[in-house]
Amino acid sequence: MRKLLKYFKKYSFECVMSPLLKLFEVLLELAVPMIISMIVDKGIASKDVPLIARYTLFLALAGALGLAFSLSAQYFAAKASTGFVKDLRHSLFDHIEKLDSKYSDKAGTSFLLNIMSNDMQQLQTGANLFLRLLLRSPFVVFGAAIMAFTIDGKLALIFIAAIFILAAIIFTIMLVTMKYHKTVKERSDALLKTTRENLSGVRVIRAFCKEDQQKNKFDSQAEDVKRSQEKTNGVASLLNPITFVIINIALFVLLTLSSKKVPGILSPGQVIALSNYLSQILVELIKLANLIINISKSITCGNRIQSVFELPEETYTDNKCEFVDNSDDAVVFDNVTLNYTGTGEASLVKADFKLKRGQITAVIGASGSGKTTLVNLLTGFYRPTEGNVFVDGCDIALIPNNVLRSKVKTVLQETMLFKGTVRENLLRGSETATDDDMIRALKDAQAYDFINEKGGLDFKLSQYGRNLSGGQRQRLSIARALVANPNILILDDSFSALDFTTEAQLMSAIKQRSGMTVLLITQRISVLRSADKILVTDDGHIVGDGTFEELKGSCGVFREIYNAQVKEGRGL
């Protein structure tokens, strides 16, 4: 949590002004009981109307100045807290974007979403309250105690005793609730994860008639959150009644003892002032008790945010090798093994192959056989556990991510389009692309006709491109990759929603782009006829490497896939 405080540096002035103005407000507030005491003892007792009027005017002036100080303090506190969280959120988002994939997978999307939304909001609330009230309450409490000493030292000891007892209770409850808040947050993360899974996978859940099972899981996790929250709130709710009891006991003792001293020692105004000071302490300690609860929540949230900052980003060394753009081999996998964090067996074992420059290489295999792992390694999202991956003669561990991903463009199996125009989406592939480049890419991806009918490059897509069909989204995603004219193009099962005619036309257009090396991940035999070479994966191993006809005769796994799809008549 301490490491997050550096984001307050830009708002040092506001952080000083807010509590300072609160101090001025407190000084005025502490003067009020003394003014009232003088009104009672000097004005009302002697029936001095002009004096009463003057002191009443002082009260009104103190109230107006106190309001001005309070509003100004609120302004500076709000500016500092919102600015602090704004900068923190931007920095955290930037850090999450750069996280090493194995650590972002471990953290989980639901946890990161909760951090970016709920935890940030709670931290902002805590920062605002801290600047406005955390210093105000001690000012009032100790200021009222000091003012009480100026009236009667012995009676003021009641104030000191009450303050120390309440401070001990507040500190104890704060420590307990901080521990409980952490449990609540962890269970809320699990609930958010389940909610996200249910919403994103609603069709699958319905297809397998698992509604009741998922509902029971959600209800169980919601009940866990409820019980944890009730436990936390149960402890926190003790603060107000305990505070009231202790302060009212102190007030009873004060009034009892002061009533015996009034004749000749304490004036009625002084008794009223002491009562007011004790009431101020009561109010401020109740505020402080509730404030401590909010701040303990904020500290918990701050620690969670800090834990994300401590996750390492993707790293690479300085680029000390020179690319060999004219070499025959565009990509080389040299005995590469990858074992994902938390898994028992390697997802890819001793992969050793080369992708020739300008050729189309297809990869086929059963689900879970390691095809997408090849994509993750070639794009640099994961580093090999063993072995090396080379792009244009350079080990990708030595290539900065922005350089690597300018050379390698990927169209993933799950299309991801953004809300905005077609032009804006295509510019994500290449910021320097011209309209002519975009039109060429759309034509090669067989997307130009339907985009032109809908309004061209200025046609606005909804979020995720939901106003397009599945096949249209896939073609537009391919166009976004083609607009950059990359050295290496990876198509990860990107033809699944396309008909065979469109698929053939698209592959023909890609072949026309000379010099582009294509890695085609697929499960469809029909696509393989366009490939210059085919790799066959099975249980993380490369079990076949050759042309279509060679693999039909030499690779049993390929033959099984081929025979199964021939029987189904899938475009062969």
C-alpha positions in Angstrom: 0.0 0.0 0.0 2.8 2.4 0.8 4.2 2.2 -2.7 1.0 3.6 -4.1 1.4 6.9 -2.2 3.8 8.2 -4.8 0.8 8.9 -7.0 -0.2 11.6 -4.5 3.0 13.7 -5.4 1.2 15.6 -8.2 -1.4 16.6 -5.7 0.8 17.7 -2.8 -0.7 21.1 -2.6 -4.3 19.7 -2.4 -3.2 17.2 0.2 -1.8 20.0 2.4 -4.6 22.4 1.8 -7.5 20.1 2.6 -6.4 19.1 6.2 -5.1 22.7 6.8 -8.5 24.2 6.0 -10.1 21.5 8.2 -7.9 22.7 11.0 -9.2 26.2 10.6 -12.7 24.9 10.6 -12.0 23.0 13.8 -10.6 26.1 15.5 -13.8 27.9 14.8 -15.9 25.0 15.9 -14.0 24.7 19.2 -14.5 28.5 19.8 -18.3 28.0 19.6 -18.9 26.5 23.1 -16.8 29.2 24.7 -18.8 31.9 22.9 -22.0 30.3 24.1 -20.6 30.1 27.6 -19.9 33.8 27.5 -23.4 34.5 26.2 -24.9 32.6 29.1 -22.6 33.9 31.9 -22.1 37.5 30.8 -25.0 38.3 28.5 -28.0 36.4 29.7 -27.0 36.6 33.4 -26.6 40.4 33.2 -29.3 40.8 30.6 -26.8 42.7 28.4 -28.6 42.7 25.0 -25.8 44.4 23.0 -23.3 41.9 24.3 -25.6 39.0 23.3 -26.0 40.5 19.9 -22.3 40.9 19.4 -21.5 37.3 20.4 -24.4 36.1 18.3 -22.8 37.9 15.3 -19.5 36.2 16.2 -21.3 32.9 16.1 -22.9 33.6 12.7 -19.5 34.8 11.3 -17.8 31.6 12.7 -20.5 29.5 11.0 -20.0 31.2 7.7 -16.2 31.0 7.8 -16.5 27.4 8.9 -18.7 26.6 5.9 -16.3 28.2 3.5 -13.4 26.3 5.0 -15.3 23.1 4.9 -16.4 23.5 1.2 -12.8 24.4 0.2 -11.4 21.4 2.1 -13.9 19.2 0.3 -12.9 20.6 -3.1 -9.2 20.0 -2.5 -9.8 16.5 -1.1 -12.0 15.5 -4.0 -9.5 16.9 -6.5 -6.6 15.0 -4.8 -8.5 11.7 -4.4 -9.9 11.5 -7.9 -6.7 12.6 -9.5 -4.7 10.1 -7.4 -7.0 7.2 -8.4 -7.1 8.4 -12.1 -3.3 8.3 -12.3 -3.2 5.0 -10.4 -5.8 3.4 -12.6 -4.0 4.5 -15.8 -0.7 3.1 -14.5 -2.3 -0.1 -13.4 -4.0 -0.6 -16.7 -0.7 0.0 -18.5 1.0 -2.5 -16.2 -1.7 -5.2 -16.8 -1.3 -4.7 -20.5 2.4 -5.6 -20.1 2.0 -8.5 -17.7 3.8 -11.7 -18.4 1.0 -14.0 -19.7 1.7 -16.7 -17.2 1.1 -14.2 -14.3 -2.0 -12.6 -15.9 -3.4 -16.1 -16.3 -2.7 -16.8 -12.7 -4.3 -13.6 -11.5 -7.4 -14.2 -13.6 -9.7 -11.8 -15.5 -12.3 -11.6 -12.7 -9.7 -10.6 -10.1 -8.2 -7.9 -12.4 -11.7 -6.5 -13.2 -12.6 -6.3 -9.6 -9.3 -4.5 -8.9 -9.9 -2.0 -11.7 -13.4 -1.2 -10.7 -14.5 -1.9 -7.1 -11.2 -1.7 -5.4 -10.3 1.5 -7.2 -13.6 3.1 -6.2 -13.1 2.0 -2.5 -9.6 3.4 -2.5 -10.8 6.7 -3.9 -13.5 6.9 -1.2 -10.9 6.1 1.5 -8.5 8.7 0.2 -11.2 11.4 0.2 -12.3 10.6 3.7 -8.7 10.4 4.9 -7.9 13.9 3.7 -11.1 15.4 5.0 -11.9 13.7 8.2 -9.0 11.6 9.5 -7.1 14.7 10.7 -10.3 16.6 11.6 -11.5 14.1 14.1 -8.2 14.1 16.2 -8.1 17.9 15.9 -11.6 18.1 17.5 -11.1 15.4 20.0 -7.8 16.7 21.4 -8.8 20.3 20.9 -12.0 19.8 22.9 -9.9 18.0 25.6 -7.5 20.9 25.8 -10.3 23.4 26.0 -11.9 21.4 28.8 -8.6 21.6 30.7 -8.9 25.4 30.5 -12.2 25.2 32.2 -11.6 22.5 34.9 -8.5 20.2 34.9 -10.0 17.5 37.1 -13.2 17.2 35.1 -11.1 17.2 31.9 -9.6 13.9 33.0 -12.9 12.3 32.2 -12.3 13.3 28.6 -8.9 11.8 28.5 -10.1 8.5 30.0 -12.9 8.3 27.5 -10.5 9.0 24.6 -8.0 6.3 25.5 -10.7 3.7 26.1 -12.3 4.4 22.7 -9.0 4.5 20.9 -8.2 1.1 22.2 -11.6 -0.3 21.1 -11.4 1.4 17.7 -7.9 0.0 17.0 -8.9 -3.5 18.0 -12.0 -3.5 15.8 -10.0 -2.1 12.9 -7.5 -4.9 13.0 -10.2 -7.6 13.1 -12.3 -6.0 10.3 -9.2 -5.6 8.0 -8.7 -9.4 8.2 -12.4 -10.0 7.5 -12.5 -7.5 4.6 -9.7 -9.5 2.9 -11.9 -12.7 3.1 -14.9 -10.8 1.7 -12.9 -9.5 -1.3 -11.5 -13.0 -2.1 -15.0 -14.5 -2.0 -16.3 -11.6 -4.1 -13.7 -12.3 -6.7 -14.9 -16.0 -6.9 -18.5 -14.8 -7.3 -17.5 -12.3 -10.0 -15.7 -15.1 -11.9 -18.7 -17.4 -11.8 -21.0 -14.5 -12.9 -18.7 -13.8 -15.8 -18.5 -17.4 -16.8 -22.3 -17.7 -16.7 -22.8 -14.6 -18.8 -20.2 -15.4 -21.4 -21.1 -19.1 -21.6 -24.8 -18.8 -21.4 -25.4 -20.6 -24.7 -23.2 -23.5 -23.7 -24.8 -23.8 -20.3 -28.3 -23.9 -21.9 -27.1 -26.4 -24.6 -26.0 -28.8 -21.9 -28.9 -28.1 -19.6 -26.6 -27.0 -16.8 -28.7 -24.0 -15.7 -29.6 -25.5 -12.3 -26.1 -26.6 -11.6 -24.7 -23.1 -12.3 -27.5 -21.5 -10.4 -26.7 -23.6 -7.3 -23.0 -22.7 -7.7 -23.8 -19.0 -7.9 -26.2 -19.2 -4.9 -23.6 -21.1 -2.8 -20.9 -18.5 -3.6 -23.3 -15.6 -3.0 -24.2 -17.1 0.4 -20.5 -17.3 1.2 -20.1 -13.6 0.4 -23.2 -12.8 2.5 -21.9 -14.7 5.5 -18.5 -13.1 5.3 -20.1 -9.6 4.9 -22.4 -10.2 7.9 -19.5 -11.3 10.0 -17.5 -8.3 9.0 -20.4 -5.9 9.5 -21.3 -7.6 12.8 -17.9 -6.7 14.2 -17.9 -3.2 12.7 -21.4 -2.4 14.0 -20.1 -2.7 17.6 -18.3 0.6 17.1 -21.3 3.0 17.3 -23.1 1.5 20.4 -19.8 1.1 22.3 -18.9 4.7 21.5 -22.3 5.9 22.6 -22.2 4.0 25.8 -18.7 5.2 26.8 -19.4 8.8 25.9 -22.7 8.9 27.6 -21.2 7.3 30.8 -18.6 10.1 30.6 -21.3 12.7 30.1 -23.2 11.3 33.1 -20.1 11.5 35.3 -19.3 15.0 34.1 -22.8 16.3 34.8 -22.9 14.6 38.2 -19.5 15.9 39.3 -20.0 19.4 37.8 -23.4 19.7 39.5 -21.6 19.5 42.8 -19.2 22.2 41.8 -21.5 24.8 40.2 -22.1 26.8 43.4 -19.2 29.2 43.4 -16.8 27.1 41.2 -18.3 26.3 37.8 -20.7 28.7 36.2 -23.7 27.5 34.2 -22.0 28.6 31.0 -18.9 26.5 31.8 -21.0 23.5 32.4 -22.7 24.0 29.1 -19.3 24.4 27.4 -18.0 21.2 29.0 -21.1 19.4 27.8 -20.7 20.8 24.3 -17.1 19.7 24.2 -18.0 16.2 25.3 -20.7 16.1 22.7 -18.2 17.2 20.1 -15.9 14.4 21.1 -18.8 12.0 20.9 -19.7 13.0 17.4 -16.2 13.0 16.2 -15.3 9.6 17.7 -18.4 8.1 16.0 -17.2 9.7 12.7 -13.7 8.4 13.4 -15.0 4.9 14.1 -16.9 4.8 10.8 -14.0 6.4 9.1 -11.6 3.7 10.4 -13.9 1.0 8.9 -13.8 2.7 5.5 -10.0 3.2 5.7 -9.5 -0.4 6.7 -11.4 -1.4 3.5 -9.3 1.0 1.5 -6.1 -0.4 2.9 -7.2 -3.9 2.0 -8.0 -2.7 -1.5 -4.7 -0.9 -1.8 -2.8 -4.0 -0.8 -4.6 -5.9 -3.5 -3.8 -3.3 -6.1 -0.2 -3.3 -5.0 -0.1 -7.1 -5.4 -0.9 -6.6 -9.1 1.8 -4.1 -9.5 4.2 -6.7 -8.0 3.4 -9.2 -10.8 6.3 -9.0 -13.3 5.9 -7.6 -16.8 7.1 -9.2 -20.0 10.8 -8.9 -20.2 13.3 -9.0 -23.0 17.0 -8.0 -23.3 18.3 -5.3 -25.5 18.1 -6.3 -29.2 21.7 -7.3 -29.9 21.1 -9.5 -32.9 20.5 -8.4 -36.5 17.6 -9.8 -38.5 18.4 -11.8 -41.5 15.5 -10.8 -43.8 16.9 -12.6 -46.8 17.4 -16.0 -45.2 15.3 -19.0 -46.4 14.0 -19.7 -42.9 11.5 -17.2 -41.6 10.8 -19.1 -38.3 12.8 -21.8 -36.6 11.6 -23.9 -33.6 14.7 -25.5 -32.0 13.7 -28.3 -29.7 11.1 -26.2 -28.0 9.2 -27.3 -24.9 6.5 -25.3 -23.1 5.0 -26.2 -19.8 2.2 -23.8 -18.7 2.3 -22.7 -15.1 0.2 -24.9 -12.8 0.0 -27.8 -15.3 1.5 -31.2 -14.8 2.5 -32.1 -18.3 4.2 -30.1 -21.1 1.8 -28.7 -23.7 4.5 -28.8 -26.3 7.4 -31.3 -26.3 10.7 -31.0 -28.3 9.1 -29.2 -31.3 11.7 -28.9 -34.0 10.8 -27.5 -37.4 11.3 -24.6 -39.8 8.9 -22.3 -41.7 10.3 -21.3 -45.1 10.0 -17.7 -46.1 7.0 -17.0 -48.4 5.4 -20.5 -47.8 2.1 -21.5 -46.3 2.5 -24.0 -43.5 -0.6 -25.6 -42.0 -0.8 -27.2 -38.6 -3.6 -29.8 -37.9 -4.3 -31.9 -34.9 -7.0 -32.8 -32.4 -8.1 -30.2 -29.8 -5.6 -29.8 -27.1 -2.7 -31.3 -29.2 -0.6 -28.1 -28.9 -1.6 -26.1 -32.0 -2.4 -22.8 -30.2 0.7 -23.3 -28.0 2.7 -22.8 -31.2 0.9 -19.5 -31.7 1.6 -18.4 -28.2 5.3 -19.1 -28.5 5.7 -17.5 -31.9 3.9 -14.2 -30.8 6.1 -14.1 -27.7 3.2 -14.3 -25.2 4.9 -17.2 -23.6 8.6 -18.1 -23.3 9.8 -21.6 -24.0 10.5 -23.8 -21.0 13.3 -25.3 -23.0 14.7 -24.6 -26.5 14.6 -21.4 -28.6 12.3 -19.8 -31.2 13.9 -17.7 -33.9 12.3 -15.2 -36.2 14.4 -14.0 -39.1 17.5 -15.4 -37.5 16.9 -13.7 -34.1 15.9 -15.4 -30.8 12.5 -13.9 -29.9 13.8 -13.5 -26.3 16.1 -10.8 -27.7 13.4 -9.0 -29.7 11.4 -6.1 -28.2 7.7 -7.0 -28.1 6.7 -4.1 -30.3 9.2 -5.1 -33.0 8.2 -8.8 -32.8 4.5 -8.0 -33.1 5.1 -5.7 -36.0 6.6 -8.6 -37.9 4.1 -11.2 -36.7 0.4 -10.6 -37.0 -2.2 -13.0 -35.6 -5.9 -13.7 -36.3 -7.1 -15.6 -33.3 -9.8 -18.2 -33.3 -12.0 -15.9 -31.2 -12.6 -12.7 -33.1 -12.2 -9.5 -31.2 -13.5 -6.3 -32.9 -13.9 -3.0 -31.2 -16.7 -0.5 -31.1 -16.1 2.1 -33.7 -15.8 2.4 -37.5 -14.3 -0.2 -39.8 -11.4 2.3 -40.4 -10.6 2.6 -36.7 -10.5 -1.2 -36.4 -8.3 -1.6 -39.4 -5.9 1.1 -38.1 -5.3 -1.2 -35.1 -3.5 -3.4 -37.5 -1.3 -0.6 -38.9 -1.5 3.0 -37.7 0.1 4.2 -41.0 -2.3 2.4 -43.3 -3.9 4.4 -46.1 -7.5 4.0 -47.3 -6.0 2.2 -50.4 -4.2 -0.2 -48.1 -7.4 -0.9 -46.2 -9.4 -1.5 -49.3 -6.8 -3.9 -50.6 -6.8 -5.8 -47.3 -10.6 -6.0 -47.3 -10.7 -7.3 -50.8 -8.0 -10.0 -50.1 -10.0 -11.0 -47.0 -13.2 -11.3 -49.1 -14.8 -8.6 -46.8 -14.9 -5.6 -49.2 -18.3 -6.3 -50.8 -20.4 -6.6 -47.5 -18.5 -3.7 -45.9 -19.1 -1.5 -49.0 -22.8 -2.3 -48.9 -23.0 -1.3 -45.2 -21.3 2.1 -45.8 -17.6 1.4 -46.4 -14.8 2.3 -44.1 -17.0 4.6 -42.0 -19.5 1.8 -41.1 -19.8 1.7 -37.4 -19.4 -1.6 -35.6 -21.0 -2.4 -32.3 -19.1 -3.8 -29.4 -17.3 -7.0 -30.4 -18.8 -6.5 -33.9 -22.1 -8.0 -32.9 -23.9 -6.2 -35.8 -21.9 -8.6 -38.2 -22.3 -12.3 -38.7 -19.7 -14.7 -37.5 -18.1 -15.2 -40.9 -18.1 -11.4 -41.5 -16.3 -10.8 -38.2 -13.7 -13.4 -39.1 -13.0 -11.9 -42.5 -12.8 -8.4 -41.0 -10.3 -9.7 -38.4 -8.2 -11.2 -41.2 -8.3 -7.9 -43.1 -7.0 -6.1 -39.9 -4.0 -8.4 -39.9 -3.4 -8.1 -43.7 -3.5 -4.3 -43.7 0.0 -4.3 -42.0 1.4 -6.6 -44.7 3.3 -8.6 -42.1 6.3 -10.8 -42.6 4.6 -13.6 -40.8 0.8 -14.1 -40.7 -0.7 -16.6 -38.2 -4.3 -17.7 -38.8 -5.5 -19.6 -35.8 -8.6 -21.6 -37.0 -9.8 -18.3 -38.5 -11.9 -20.0 -41.3 -14.3 -21.9 -39.0 -17.3 -19.7 -39.9 -16.5 -19.4 -43.6 -17.9 -21.5 -46.5 -15.6 -23.4 -48.7 -15.8 -21.1 -51.7 -14.9 -18.0 -49.6 -12.2 -20.0 -47.9 -10.6 -20.9 -51.3 -10.9 -17.3 -52.6 -9.2 -16.0 -49.4 -6.4 -18.5 -49.5 -5.8 -17.6 -53.2 -5.6 -13.9 -52.3 -3.1 -14.5 -49.5 -0.9 -16.5 -51.8 -0.7 -13.5 -54.1 1.1 -11.5 -51.3 4.7 -12.4 -52.1 7.1 -12.9 -49.3 4.5 -13.4 -46.6 5.1 -16.5 -44.5 1.8 -18.0 -43.3 1.2 -20.3 -40.4 -2.3 -21.8 -40.7 -3.8 -23.5 -37.7 -6.8 -25.5 -38.7 -8.9 -28.6 -38.1 -10.3 -28.7 -41.7 -8.7 -31.0 -44.2 -10.0 -28.8 -47.1 -7.8 -25.9 -46.1 -4.7 -28.1 -46.2 -4.7 -28.4 -50.0 -3.5 -24.8 -50.2 -0.6 -25.4 -47.9 3.0 -25.9 -49.1 3.8 -28.0 -45.9 1.7 -29.5 -43.1 2.6 -30.2 -39.5 0.6 -32.7 -37.5 0.4 -32.4 -33.7 -0.7 -35.0 -31.3 -0.5 -34.7 -27.5 2.0 -31.9 -27.6 4.3 -33.7 -30.1 5.0 -33.0 -33.8 4.2 -36.4 -35.3 4.0 -35.4 -39.0 5.9 -33.0 -41.3 5.4 -33.1 -45.0 3.0 -32.4 -47.9 -0.6 -33.5 -48.1 0.1 -36.6 -50.2 3.2 -37.6 -48.1 1.3 -37.4 -44.8 -1.6 -39.5 -46.2 0.8 -42.3 -46.6 3.2 -41.9 -43.7 1.3 -40.3 -40.8 -1.3 -42.4 -39.0 -2.8 -39.4 -37.0 -3.2 -37.4 -40.3 -4.8 -40.4 -42.0 -7.3 -40.8 -39.1 -8.3 -37.1 -39.4 -8.5 -37.4 -43.2 -10.6 -40.5 -43.2 -13.0 -39.1 -40.5 -13.6 -36.0 -42.5 -13.9 -37.8 -45.8 -16.7 -39.9 -44.4 -18.5 -36.7 -43.2 -18.0 -35.2 -46.7 -16.4 -32.0 -45.3 -15.4 -30.2 -48.5 -13.1 -32.9 -49.9 
